[in-house]
Amino acid sequence: MAVVQFGLIACSRVARRRFLPALQGVDCARLAHVGSRDAAKAAGYAEEFSSPKFGDYTAVLADPDLDAVYISTPPTLHAEWVQQAAAAGKHVLCEKPAFTTGMEARAAVAACRANGVRLLEGYAFKYHPQHARVRALIAEGKIGTPRFFSAEVVYPRPPDGDIRLQSELAGGVLHDSAGYPVAAAMMQLGAAPISVSCELSRDAVSGVDDAVAITLRFPKGEVAQLYAAFGGSYRSRYTIAGTLGRIEVERAFAVPTDQSVVINVETAAGVEKITLAPADQFGLMIAEFCATLGGGPVSANPYEEELLQLQTVMDAVAESARQQRTLNLSTL
């Protein structure tokens, strides 16, 4: 397979800390064009990450040598630039959350399919090997039938001026972090929920939501209790309780590339600790994305269906918080 030539739309913190180092570490892709609204920043990123070209967003999309783009603008701008990238014939890997509403998501997916390009939402945690190992443990009946999923992602309050504290840029925990435990619950329980309930609180200074508590109910009776917040000590974990035991993932979402991970399996026989070697979840995500560009009908891309399904649930989460009641997804 030919090396995928990537362009960068926006010189964000996550691009610099996670995506671009991962891109340099894979054989299937290379950075070929950096785009920023700040010319000096574009030049600086191009030099730091060995890109032969740099310019603004429009120049990136006009580059005939590019196969794909990574979009890491603030979430409120994702829909606009996904649409433009699709129109330019570029495959799209978009930083999470790809969209803030289902309407945006459906329009973007339609545009990508109409233009024959792929679209992947960048929940990189899904590609860490620990989650596949958990699924294998469940499949072999290690904890019996899963009945309860719990997860939390908590981190310190962002500094003043951070986009996560700006409501006009879709700041707040709901858009920034709540998608992690929701996506993890759906991934490990293997279904979409049938009902959603959400309560949230707001940061006294910025007014954005700083904590969300979510309850999901699933078709086979499973329940998920999820919590995302800023303003506390860092936590990133989930637990699956079954009829014969429980599985706990100690570091579930943002895993440093040099850090091994531990899965705790508790059954009547005792506690088994399974340690997995360090892995680069961003690099693994990029490699899988590149592999999807090797052929096959675009309409068969399962990642777009995952994106739409997750966005439907996140819309319901937000609506539940607004209405202060449980919502049945079948009636939405």
C-alpha positions in Angstrom: 0.0 0.0 0.0 1.3 3.5 -0.9 2.2 5.8 1.9 -0.7 8.1 2.8 0.1 11.8 2.4 -1.5 13.7 5.3 -2.3 17.4 5.6 -2.9 19.1 9.0 -5.9 21.4 9.5 -5.1 23.4 12.6 -2.0 23.4 14.8 -3.6 22.3 18.0 -2.1 21.0 21.3 -3.4 17.4 20.7 -1.9 17.5 17.2 1.5 18.5 18.6 1.5 16.2 21.6 -0.1 13.1 20.3 -1.1 13.0 16.6 2.0 14.3 14.8 4.5 12.2 16.9 2.4 9.2 16.2 2.3 10.0 12.5 6.1 10.1 12.5 6.2 6.7 14.1 4.1 4.8 11.5 5.3 3.5 8.1 2.0 3.9 6.3 1.7 7.7 6.5 3.7 11.0 6.4 3.0 14.6 7.1 3.2 16.5 3.8 1.4 19.9 4.4 0.8 21.9 7.6 -2.2 24.3 7.7 -2.8 27.0 10.2 -4.5 30.4 10.4 -1.3 31.6 11.9 1.5 31.6 9.3 4.3 31.5 11.9 2.7 28.6 13.7 2.3 26.7 10.4 6.0 27.2 9.7 7.0 26.2 13.2 5.0 23.0 13.1 6.3 22.2 9.6 9.9 22.5 10.8 9.4 20.6 14.0 7.6 17.7 12.2 9.5 17.7 8.9 6.7 18.7 6.6 7.9 19.9 3.2 4.9 22.4 2.9 2.9 24.7 5.0 0.3 27.4 4.6 -3.4 28.0 5.5 -6.3 25.6 5.5 -7.3 26.4 2.0 -3.7 25.7 0.7 -3.8 22.3 2.4 -7.1 21.3 0.8 -5.9 22.5 -2.6 -2.8 20.4 -2.5 -3.2 17.7 -5.2 -0.5 15.5 -3.6 -2.5 14.9 -0.3 -4.6 11.8 0.3 -6.0 12.7 3.7 -6.3 15.4 6.4 -6.3 15.4 10.2 -8.7 18.1 11.4 -8.0 19.4 14.9 -9.8 22.8 15.0 -12.1 23.6 17.9 -15.2 21.3 17.7 -17.5 24.1 16.5 -15.4 24.3 13.3 -15.2 20.6 12.5 -18.3 20.4 10.4 -17.2 23.2 8.1 -13.8 21.8 7.4 -14.9 18.2 7.1 -17.4 19.3 4.4 -14.6 21.3 2.7 -12.2 18.4 2.9 -14.8 16.0 1.4 -15.4 18.4 -1.4 -11.7 18.5 -2.1 -11.6 14.7 -2.2 -9.5 14.2 0.9 -10.1 11.4 3.4 -10.7 12.8 6.9 -9.5 11.8 10.3 -11.2 14.3 12.6 -10.3 14.9 16.3 -13.0 14.0 18.7 -15.7 15.0 19.2 -16.1 15.2 15.4 -19.4 17.1 15.7 -21.5 18.8 18.3 -24.9 17.7 16.8 -26.4 14.8 14.9 -27.5 17.2 12.1 -23.8 18.1 11.6 -22.7 14.5 11.7 -25.3 13.3 9.2 -24.6 16.0 6.8 -20.8 15.4 7.0 -21.1 11.7 6.5 -23.4 12.2 3.5 -20.8 14.6 2.0 -18.0 12.2 2.6 -19.9 9.3 1.0 -21.0 11.5 -1.9 -17.3 12.4 -2.6 -16.0 8.9 -2.1 -13.8 9.7 1.0 -13.5 8.0 4.4 -14.4 9.7 7.7 -13.1 8.5 11.1 -13.7 10.2 14.4 -10.5 10.3 16.5 -11.3 8.4 19.7 -7.8 7.0 19.7 -8.3 5.1 23.0 -10.4 2.5 21.2 -7.3 1.3 19.4 -5.2 0.5 22.5 -4.8 -3.3 22.7 -6.2 -3.5 26.3 -9.8 -3.0 25.1 -9.6 -5.9 22.7 -8.2 -8.0 25.5 -11.1 -7.1 27.7 -13.5 -8.1 25.0 -11.7 -11.4 24.6 -12.0 -12.0 28.4 -15.8 -11.3 28.3 -16.2 -13.5 25.2 -14.5 -16.5 26.9 -17.0 -16.1 29.9 -14.4 -15.0 32.4 -16.9 -12.8 34.3 -20.1 -14.5 33.2 -22.8 -12.3 31.7 -22.0 -8.5 31.8 -24.6 -6.6 33.9 -23.1 -3.3 35.0 -20.5 -0.9 33.4 -19.1 2.0 35.3 -16.5 4.6 34.1 -15.0 7.9 35.1 -12.8 10.4 33.5 -11.7 13.3 35.7 -9.0 15.9 35.2 -7.8 19.2 36.7 -9.6 22.4 35.7 -8.2 23.8 32.5 -6.4 27.1 32.7 -8.3 30.3 32.2 -8.6 31.1 28.5 -8.5 27.4 27.5 -11.1 26.6 24.7 -12.6 24.0 27.1 -13.9 26.9 29.2 -15.4 28.8 26.3 -19.1 28.1 25.6 -19.0 29.6 22.2 -16.4 27.0 21.2 -18.5 24.1 22.6 -16.4 24.1 25.8 -17.3 22.0 28.8 -17.0 18.4 29.9 -20.0 17.2 27.8 -18.3 17.8 24.5 -14.7 17.5 25.7 -14.7 14.3 27.7 -18.1 12.6 28.2 -17.8 10.9 24.9 -15.0 8.7 26.3 -17.0 6.7 28.8 -20.1 6.6 26.6 -18.1 5.2 23.7 -16.4 2.8 26.0 -19.7 1.5 27.4 -21.1 1.0 23.9 -17.9 -0.7 22.7 -17.6 -3.1 25.6 -21.3 -3.9 25.9 -21.6 -4.3 22.1 -24.8 -2.3 21.7 -26.4 1.2 21.7 -28.4 2.1 24.8 -32.2 2.2 24.8 -32.5 5.1 27.3 -30.4 7.9 28.6 -30.4 10.1 31.7 -28.0 12.9 32.4 -27.4 15.5 35.1 -24.8 18.2 34.9 -23.3 21.0 36.9 -21.6 24.2 35.7 -18.3 26.0 36.4 -19.0 29.0 38.5 -16.6 31.3 36.6 -17.0 30.2 32.9 -20.5 28.9 33.0 -19.6 25.7 31.0 -20.6 22.3 32.3 -17.8 21.0 34.6 -19.4 17.7 35.6 -21.8 15.2 34.0 -23.3 12.1 35.4 -24.9 9.8 32.9 -27.0 6.6 33.2 -27.4 4.4 30.1 -29.7 1.4 29.9 -29.1 -1.3 27.3 -31.3 -3.8 25.4 -30.3 -6.9 27.5 -30.8 -5.1 30.8 -27.2 -3.9 31.3 -26.8 -0.5 33.0 -23.9 1.9 32.7 -23.1 4.7 35.2 -20.7 7.2 33.8 -19.0 10.3 35.2 -16.9 13.0 33.5 -15.6 16.1 35.2 -12.9 18.6 35.5 -11.7 20.2 38.7 -10.4 17.0 40.4 -7.4 14.7 40.5 -6.8 12.7 37.3 -8.8 9.5 36.9 -9.4 7.5 33.7 -10.9 4.0 34.3 -13.8 1.7 33.7 -15.1 -1.5 35.3 -17.4 -4.2 33.9 -19.3 -6.3 36.5 -20.7 -9.7 35.4 -22.5 -12.6 37.0 -19.2 -14.3 37.8 -16.8 -11.5 38.4 -15.5 -8.1 37.3 -12.9 -6.6 35.1 -11.3 -3.2 35.8 -9.2 -1.2 33.4 -6.9 1.1 35.5 -5.9 3.6 32.8 -8.5 3.5 30.1 -8.5 6.6 27.9 -5.4 8.8 27.6 -2.5 6.3 27.9 1.1 7.6 27.5 3.0 5.7 24.8 5.6 4.5 27.3 3.2 3.3 29.9 2.2 -0.3 30.4 -1.4 -1.0 31.5 -3.0 -3.3 34.0 -6.3 -5.1 33.7 -7.6 -6.5 37.0 -9.8 -9.6 36.7 -11.7 -10.5 39.9 -13.5 -13.8 40.2 -14.2 -16.4 42.9 -10.7 -17.7 42.2 -9.1 -14.4 43.3 -7.7 -11.4 41.5 -5.6 -11.8 38.4 -3.5 -8.9 37.2 -2.9 -8.8 33.4 -0.1 -6.4 32.4 0.1 -5.3 28.7 3.1 -3.7 27.2 3.1 0.0 26.2 1.4 0.9 23.0 0.8 4.0 20.9 -3.0 4.2 20.5 -2.7 7.2 18.2 -0.3 5.3 16.0 -2.5 2.3 15.9 -5.5 4.4 15.0 -3.6 6.0 12.1 -2.4 2.6 10.9 -5.9 1.2 10.9 -7.3 4.4 9.1 -4.6 4.0 6.4 -5.6 0.4 6.0 -9.2 1.4 5.3 -8.1 3.4 2.3 -6.9 0.3 0.5 -10.2 -0.4 -1.2 -13.8 -1.4 -0.7 -17.0 0.6 -1.0 -17.0 3.7 1.1 -20.6 3.0 2.2 -19.3 -0.1 3.9 -17.0 1.9 6.3 -18.1 0.8 9.8 -16.5 3.8 11.5 -19.0 6.2 10.0 -21.8 4.1 11.5 -20.1 4.2 14.9 -19.7 7.9 14.6 -23.4 8.4 13.8 -24.5 6.0 16.6 -22.4 7.7 19.2 -23.5 11.2 18.1 -27.2 10.1 18.4 -26.5 9.0 22.0 -24.6 12.2 22.8 -27.4 14.3 21.5 -29.8 12.4 23.8 -27.4 12.9 26.7 -27.5 16.7 26.1 -31.2 16.7 25.6 -31.8 14.7 28.8 -29.8 17.3 30.7 -31.8 20.1 29.2 -35.2 18.5 29.9 -34.0 17.0 33.3 -35.6 13.6 32.6 -34.8 10.2 31.2 -35.2 9.9 27.4 -36.1 6.7 25.5 -34.0 6.7 22.4 -36.6 4.8 20.4 -38.9 7.9 20.6 -36.3 10.5 19.4 
